[in-house]
Amino acid sequence: MHPILLHLPIGLTIYAYGTMLCLSVIAGRLLAVNLASRAGLDAAAIDRCCLWTLAGAAVGARLLFVVTAPEQLGGVMDALAWWKGGVVAYGGFLGGFLATVVYCRRHRIHLLTWADCAAPALCAGLMITRIGCFLAGCDFGQPWNGAWAVRFPAGSPAFEQQSLMGLLPAGATQSLPVHPTQLYESMAGLVLLIAVFAVRRRQTVPGRAFLATVLGYAVLRGGIEVLRADWHRGAIGPLSTSQAIAIVTFVLAAASLALTRRGSPPLHTARTLNAA
C-alpha cells in the first residue's frame, strides 16, 4: 500500500489512485483513437467522442457509488464531492457506454465498429487503474493465508474494517492477510486485452470484440466479487451490486452476440459506410 506517491514543494499531493487513473485514461484514449483511425473512422470525431465517454464514465461511476453506498455520504451535497473518493467501475462502464451511444447517434458513427476499437482501451484501463486501487488499499479481499496473500498497514481500509469486526489483536499494526483482489482485476484486464485482440483478428462482423469483452468481464468480475471483503459495495439480495450488474450485462451481451450473427453487416461493409 502506497496511497501517496509524492508531496510536491508547492503543496500539491500526488495520489497513487489518481495517477494510475489518469494514466489509464491517456493510454486508453491513444489506443482507441489509433484503432479507430485504422478502422476508417474519423480520428477527430472519435477523439471528441472519448471526451464524451470520459464524462459519462465519471458521472456513472459516482452515481452508482451514491446509489449503492448512501451511508457514506454526510448529506446531499456530498454526492457531488467526488474528490472525497467513491466510484464504482461498473457505473463508469455503463455511464461511458450511454454517453458513447448518444454521441455516435448524433454524429452518425457506426456504434459497434467504434465499440470494437474502444474495447481494448477498456481492458488496458482496467489493468492500469486497479494497480492504483492496490496502492490505495481499497477494494481488498477476504482474509486468506495463501502464498500471495498481502497485509495492509494500520489505517488502511482493510485494517480499519477488520478492527471494527474484532478480527485483529490489540496492538496490531497490520491487517490479516487477504486476497489481493485489486491485482486479480488488473490481471483480468490483461487477460481480456489479449482475448479481445484475438477476437478482433478473427471477427467477420462488427461488435464481436466489444461483446466478448462485456461477456468476459462479467464472468471475471462476478468471480472476483466472491473474494472481495470491503463492505461498501452495495447488495441486491444475496448478490453484490456488481455481481447483479454482471449477470444482466452477460445476458444482454450474449443475446446481442446472437443477433450480430444475423443482422449486422459484414465488417468491411460497416467500415465502408463509416468512410462514406
DRENDO-1510 file (C-alpha; in Angstrom, 1 decimal, always signed):
<recs>
REC; n; res; u; v; w
REC; 1; MET; +0.0; +0.0; +0.0 .
REC; 2; HIS; +1.4; +3.4; -1.1 .
REC; 3; PRO; -1.6; +5.8; -1.5 .
REC; 4; ILE; +0.5; +8.9; -1.8 .
REC; 5; LEU; +3.3; +8.9; -4.4 .
REC; 6; LEU; +4.7; +12.4; -4.0 .
REC; 7; HIS; +4.4; +15.6; -1.9 .
REC; 8; LEU; +5.4; +18.4; -4.2 .
REC; 9; PRO; +7.1; +21.6; -2.8 .
REC; 10; ILE; +4.2; +23.7; -4.0 .
REC; 11; GLY; +1.9; +21.9; -1.6 .
REC; 12; LEU; +0.4; +19.5; -4.1 .
REC; 13; THR; -0.1; +15.9; -3.2 .
REC; 14; ILE; +0.1; +13.3; -5.9 .
REC; 15; TYR; -2.1; +10.3; -5.1 .
REC; 16; ALA; -1.4; +6.8; -6.5 .
REC; 17; TYR; -5.0; +6.0; -7.5 .
REC; 18; GLY; -5.5; +9.4; -9.2 .
REC; 19; THR; -2.2; +8.9; -11.0 .
REC; 20; MET; -3.0; +5.4; -12.3 .
REC; 21; LEU; -6.5; +6.6; -13.3 .
REC; 22; CYS; -5.0; +9.4; -15.4 .
REC; 23; LEU; -2.5; +7.1; -17.0 .
REC; 24; SER; -5.3; +4.7; -17.9 .
REC; 25; VAL; -7.3; +7.5; -19.5 .
REC; 26; ILE; -4.4; +8.7; -21.5 .
REC; 27; ALA; -3.3; +5.2; -22.6 .
REC; 28; GLY; -6.8; +4.2; -23.4 .
REC; 29; ARG; -7.6; +7.3; -25.4 .
REC; 30; LEU; -4.5; +6.9; -27.5 .
REC; 31; LEU; -5.1; +3.2; -28.2 .
REC; 32; ALA; -8.8; +3.7; -29.0 .
REC; 33; VAL; -8.2; +6.6; -31.4 .
REC; 34; ASN; -5.4; +4.8; -33.2 .
REC; 35; LEU; -7.5; +1.6; -33.7 .
REC; 36; ALA; -10.5; +3.7; -34.8 .
REC; 37; SER; -8.4; +5.5; -37.4 .
REC; 38; ARG; -7.2; +2.2; -38.7 .
REC; 39; ALA; -10.8; +1.1; -39.0 .
REC; 40; GLY; -11.7; +4.0; -41.2 .
REC; 41; LEU; -13.4; +6.2; -38.6 .
REC; 42; ASP; -12.8; +9.9; -38.4 .
REC; 43; ALA; -10.0; +10.3; -35.8 .
REC; 44; ALA; -11.0; +13.9; -34.8 .
REC; 45; ALA; -14.6; +12.9; -34.2 .
REC; 46; ILE; -13.6; +9.8; -32.3 .
REC; 47; ASP; -11.2; +11.9; -30.2 .
REC; 48; ARG; -14.1; +14.1; -29.2 .
REC; 49; CYS; -16.2; +11.0; -28.5 .
REC; 50; CYS; -13.6; +10.0; -26.0 .
REC; 51; LEU; -14.3; +13.1; -24.0 .
REC; 52; TRP; -18.0; +12.3; -24.0 .
REC; 53; THR; -17.2; +8.8; -22.9 .
REC; 54; LEU; -14.9; +10.0; -20.1 .
REC; 55; ALA; -17.6; +12.5; -18.8 .
REC; 56; GLY; -20.3; +9.8; -18.9 .
REC; 57; ALA; -18.0; +7.4; -17.1 .
REC; 58; ALA; -17.2; +9.9; -14.4 .
REC; 59; VAL; -20.9; +10.6; -13.8 .
REC; 60; GLY; -21.9; +6.9; -13.9 .
REC; 61; ALA; -19.1; +5.8; -11.6 .
REC; 62; ARG; -20.0; +8.4; -9.0 .
REC; 63; LEU; -23.8; +7.9; -9.4 .
REC; 64; LEU; -23.6; +4.2; -8.8 .
REC; 65; PHE; -21.5; +4.7; -5.7 .
REC; 66; VAL; -24.0; +7.2; -4.4 .
REC; 67; VAL; -26.9; +4.7; -5.0 .
REC; 68; THR; -25.1; +1.7; -3.5 .
REC; 69; ALA; -23.4; +3.3; -0.6 .
REC; 70; PRO; -25.5; +6.3; +0.6 .
REC; 71; GLU; -24.4; +5.7; +4.2 .
REC; 72; GLN; -21.0; +7.1; +3.4 .
REC; 73; LEU; -22.5; +10.4; +2.4 .
REC; 74; GLY; -22.8; +13.1; +5.0 .
REC; 75; GLY; -25.5; +15.0; +3.1 .
REC; 76; VAL; -27.0; +15.6; -0.3 .
REC; 77; MET; -24.1; +17.8; -1.4 .
REC; 78; ASP; -21.6; +15.1; -0.6 .
REC; 79; ALA; -23.0; +13.3; -3.7 .
REC; 80; LEU; -21.2; +15.8; -5.8 .
REC; 81; ALA; -18.0; +15.7; -3.7 .
REC; 82; TRP; -16.2; +13.3; -6.0 .
REC; 83; TRP; -12.8; +14.4; -4.6 .
REC; 84; LYS; -13.6; +12.7; -1.3 .
REC; 85; GLY; -13.5; +9.3; -3.2 .
REC; 86; GLY; -16.1; +6.8; -4.0 .
REC; 87; VAL; -16.6; +5.4; -7.5 .
REC; 88; VAL; -17.8; +2.1; -8.9 .
REC; 89; ALA; -16.2; +0.6; -12.0 .
REC; 90; TYR; -19.4; -0.8; -13.5 .
REC; 91; GLY; -21.1; +2.5; -13.1 .
REC; 92; GLY; -18.2; +4.0; -15.1 .
REC; 93; PHE; -18.6; +1.4; -17.9 .
REC; 94; LEU; -22.3; +1.9; -18.1 .
REC; 95; GLY; -22.2; +5.7; -18.0 .
REC; 96; GLY; -19.4; +5.8; -20.6 .
REC; 97; PHE; -21.3; +3.5; -22.9 .
REC; 98; LEU; -24.5; +5.5; -22.7 .
REC; 99; ALA; -22.6; +8.7; -23.4 .
REC; 100; THR; -20.9; +7.0; -26.4 .
REC; 101; VAL; -24.3; +5.8; -27.8 .
REC; 102; VAL; -25.6; +9.4; -27.7 .
REC; 103; TYR; -22.5; +10.8; -29.4 .
REC; 104; CYS; -22.5; +8.1; -32.1 .
REC; 105; ARG; -26.1; +8.6; -32.9 .
REC; 106; ARG; -25.7; +12.4; -33.2 .
REC; 107; HIS; -22.6; +12.1; -35.4 .
REC; 108; ARG; -23.7; +9.1; -37.4 .
REC; 109; ILE; -20.8; +6.9; -36.3 .
REC; 110; HIS; -21.3; +3.1; -36.5 .
REC; 111; LEU; -21.5; +2.3; -32.9 .
REC; 112; LEU; -20.3; -1.3; -33.0 .
REC; 113; THR; -17.3; -0.5; -35.2 .
REC; 114; TRP; -16.3; +2.1; -32.6 .
REC; 115; ALA; -17.1; -0.2; -29.7 .
REC; 116; ASP; -14.7; -2.7; -31.1 .
REC; 117; CYS; -11.9; -0.1; -31.2 .
REC; 118; ALA; -12.7; +1.0; -27.6 .
REC; 119; ALA; -12.8; -2.5; -26.1 .
REC; 120; PRO; -9.0; -2.9; -25.9 .
REC; 121; ALA; -8.8; +0.5; -24.3 .
REC; 122; LEU; -11.3; -0.5; -21.6 .
REC; 123; CYS; -9.2; -3.6; -20.9 .
REC; 124; ALA; -6.0; -1.6; -20.7 .
REC; 125; GLY; -7.7; +0.9; -18.5 .
REC; 126; LEU; -8.9; -1.8; -16.1 .
REC; 127; MET; -5.4; -3.3; -15.9 .
REC; 128; ILE; -3.8; +0.1; -15.1 .
REC; 129; THR; -6.4; +1.5; -12.8 .
REC; 130; ARG; -6.7; -1.5; -10.5 .
REC; 131; ILE; -3.0; -1.2; -9.7 .
REC; 132; GLY; -3.9; +2.2; -8.3 .
REC; 133; CYS; -6.6; +0.5; -6.2 .
REC; 134; PHE; -3.9; -1.8; -4.8 .
REC; 135; LEU; -1.6; +1.1; -3.9 .
REC; 136; ALA; -4.5; +2.9; -2.3 .
REC; 137; GLY; -5.6; -0.2; -0.3 .
REC; 138; CYS; -9.2; -0.1; -1.4 .
REC; 139; ASP; -11.3; -3.0; -2.9 .
REC; 140; PHE; -9.4; -5.5; -0.7 .
REC; 141; GLY; -10.2; -9.2; -0.5 .
REC; 142; GLN; -11.3; -11.8; +2.1 .
REC; 143; PRO; -8.8; -13.0; +4.8 .
REC; 144; TRP; -6.6; -15.7; +3.3 .
REC; 145; ASN; -3.3; -17.4; +4.2 .
REC; 146; GLY; -2.3; -18.3; +0.7 .
REC; 147; ALA; +1.1; -17.9; -0.9 .
REC; 148; TRP; +0.4; -14.4; -2.4 .
REC; 149; ALA; -1.8; -13.0; +0.3 .
REC; 150; VAL; -1.0; -9.4; +1.4 .
REC; 151; ARG; -1.2; -7.5; +4.6 .
REC; 152; PHE; -2.2; -3.8; +4.6 .
REC; 153; PRO; -0.9; -1.4; +7.3 .
REC; 154; ALA; -2.7; +0.3; +10.1 .
REC; 155; GLY; -5.0; +3.0; +8.8 .
REC; 156; SER; -5.8; +1.1; +5.6 .
REC; 157; PRO; -9.4; +0.3; +4.7 .
REC; 158; ALA; -8.7; -3.4; +5.3 .
REC; 159; PHE; -7.2; -2.8; +8.7 .
REC; 160; GLU; -10.0; -0.4; +9.8 .
REC; 161; GLN; -12.7; -2.8; +8.7 .
REC; 162; GLN; -11.1; -5.8; +10.4 .
REC; 163; SER; -10.6; -3.8; +13.6 .
REC; 164; LEU; -14.3; -2.9; +13.7 .
REC; 165; MET; -15.1; -6.6; +13.2 .
REC; 166; GLY; -12.9; -7.5; +16.1 .
REC; 167; LEU; -10.6; -9.7; +14.0 .
REC; 168; LEU; -7.3; -8.0; +15.0 .
REC; 169; PRO; -5.5; -8.4; +18.3 .
REC; 170; ALA; -4.7; -5.4; +20.4 .
REC; 171; GLY; -1.6; -3.5; +19.2 .
REC; 172; ALA; -1.9; -4.9; +15.7 .
REC; 173; THR; +0.0; -2.9; +13.1 .
REC; 174; GLN; -1.2; -4.8; +10.0 .
REC; 175; SER; -4.4; -6.3; +8.7 .
REC; 176; LEU; -4.9; -10.0; +8.4 .
REC; 177; PRO; -3.5; -11.5; +5.2 .
REC; 178; VAL; -6.1; -11.1; +2.4 .
REC; 179; HIS; -6.6; -11.8; -1.2 .
REC; 180; PRO; -5.1; -9.1; -3.4 .
REC; 181; THR; -8.4; -8.8; -5.4 .
REC; 182; GLN; -7.2; -5.5; -6.9 .
REC; 183; LEU; -4.4; -7.3; -8.6 .
REC; 184; TYR; -6.8; -10.1; -9.7 .
REC; 185; GLU; -8.8; -7.4; -11.5 .
REC; 186; SER; -5.7; -6.0; -13.0 .
REC; 187; MET; -4.8; -9.4; -14.3 .
REC; 188; ALA; -8.3; -9.8; -15.6 .
REC; 189; GLY; -7.8; -6.7; -17.6 .
REC; 190; LEU; -4.6; -8.2; -19.1 .
REC; 191; VAL; -6.4; -11.4; -20.0 .
REC; 192; LEU; -9.2; -9.6; -21.6 .
REC; 193; LEU; -6.8; -7.3; -23.5 .
REC; 194; ILE; -5.1; -10.4; -25.0 .
REC; 195; ALA; -8.5; -12.1; -25.7 .
REC; 196; VAL; -10.1; -9.0; -27.3 .
REC; 197; PHE; -7.2; -8.6; -29.8 .
REC; 198; ALA; -7.5; -12.3; -30.7 .
REC; 199; VAL; -11.3; -11.8; -31.4 .
REC; 200; ARG; -10.6; -8.7; -33.4 .
REC; 201; ARG; -8.3; -10.6; -35.7 .
REC; 202; ARG; -10.9; -13.2; -36.4 .
REC; 203; GLN; -14.3; -11.4; -36.3 .
REC; 204; THR; -16.3; -11.0; -39.5 .
REC; 205; VAL; -19.0; -8.7; -38.2 .
REC; 206; PRO; -18.6; -5.6; -36.1 .
REC; 207; GLY; -19.4; -5.7; -32.4 .
REC; 208; ARG; -17.9; -9.2; -31.6 .
REC; 209; ALA; -14.8; -7.8; -29.9 .
REC; 210; PHE; -16.8; -5.4; -27.7 .
REC; 211; LEU; -19.4; -8.0; -26.8 .
REC; 212; ALA; -16.7; -10.6; -26.0 .
REC; 213; THR; -15.2; -8.0; -23.6 .
REC; 214; VAL; -18.5; -7.5; -21.9 .
REC; 215; LEU; -19.0; -11.2; -21.5 .
REC; 216; GLY; -15.5; -11.9; -20.3 .
REC; 217; TYR; -15.6; -9.0; -17.8 .
REC; 218; ALA; -18.9; -10.1; -16.4 .
REC; 219; VAL; -17.6; -13.6; -15.7 .
REC; 220; LEU; -14.3; -12.5; -14.3 .
REC; 221; ARG; -15.8; -9.7; -12.2 .
REC; 222; GLY; -18.5; -11.9; -10.9 .
REC; 223; GLY; -15.9; -14.4; -9.7 .
REC; 224; ILE; -13.6; -11.8; -8.1 .
REC; 225; GLU; -16.6; -10.3; -6.2 .
REC; 226; VAL; -16.8; -13.6; -4.3 .
REC; 227; LEU; -13.4; -12.9; -2.9 .
REC; 228; ARG; -14.0; -9.2; -2.1 .
REC; 229; ALA; -14.4; -8.2; +1.5 .
REC; 230; ASP; -15.0; -4.5; +1.5 .
REC; 231; TRP; -18.4; -3.6; +2.9 .
REC; 232; HIS; -19.4; -0.6; +0.9 .
REC; 233; ARG; -20.2; -2.3; -2.4 .
REC; 234; GLY; -24.0; -2.4; -2.1 .
REC; 235; ALA; -26.1; -5.5; -2.4 .
REC; 236; ILE; -29.1; -6.8; -4.3 .
REC; 237; GLY; -30.4; -9.7; -2.3 .
REC; 238; PRO; -27.6; -12.2; -1.9 .
REC; 239; LEU; -25.5; -10.6; -4.7 .
REC; 240; SER; -23.3; -7.6; -4.6 .
REC; 241; THR; -24.4; -4.8; -6.9 .
REC; 242; SER; -21.6; -5.6; -9.3 .
REC; 243; GLN; -22.5; -9.2; -9.4 .
REC; 244; ALA; -26.1; -8.3; -10.2 .
REC; 245; ILE; -25.0; -6.0; -13.0 .
REC; 246; ALA; -22.6; -8.6; -14.3 .
REC; 247; ILE; -25.4; -11.1; -14.7 .
REC; 248; VAL; -27.6; -8.6; -16.5 .
REC; 249; THR; -24.8; -7.4; -18.8 .
REC; 250; PHE; -23.8; -11.0; -19.5 .
REC; 251; VAL; -27.3; -11.9; -20.6 .
REC; 252; LEU; -27.7; -8.8; -22.7 .
REC; 253; ALA; -24.3; -9.2; -24.3 .
REC; 254; ALA; -25.0; -12.9; -25.1 .
REC; 255; ALA; -28.3; -12.0; -26.7 .
REC; 256; SER; -26.6; -9.2; -28.7 .
REC; 257; LEU; -23.9; -11.5; -29.8 .
REC; 258; ALA; -26.5; -13.9; -31.2 .
REC; 259; LEU; -28.2; -11.1; -33.0 .
REC; 260; THR; -24.9; -9.9; -34.7 .
REC; 261; ARG; -24.7; -13.3; -36.4 .
REC; 262; ARG; -28.0; -12.5; -38.2 .
REC; 263; GLY; -28.5; -8.8; -38.7 .
REC; 264; SER; -25.1; -6.9; -38.7 .
REC; 265; PRO; -23.4; -6.0; -42.0 .
REC; 266; PRO; -20.0; -7.7; -42.7 .
REC; 267; LEU; -17.1; -5.8; -41.1 .
REC; 268; HIS; -15.8; -4.5; -44.4 .
REC; 269; THR; -19.2; -3.1; -45.3 .
REC; 270; ALA; -19.5; -1.3; -41.9 .
REC; 271; ARG; -16.1; +0.3; -42.5 .
REC; 272; THR; -17.2; +1.4; -46.0 .
REC; 273; LEU; -20.3; +3.0; -44.6 .
REC; 274; ASN; -18.3; +4.9; -42.0 .
REC; 275; ALA; -15.8; +6.1; -44.6 .
REC; 276; ALA; -18.6; +7.4; -46.9 .
</recs>
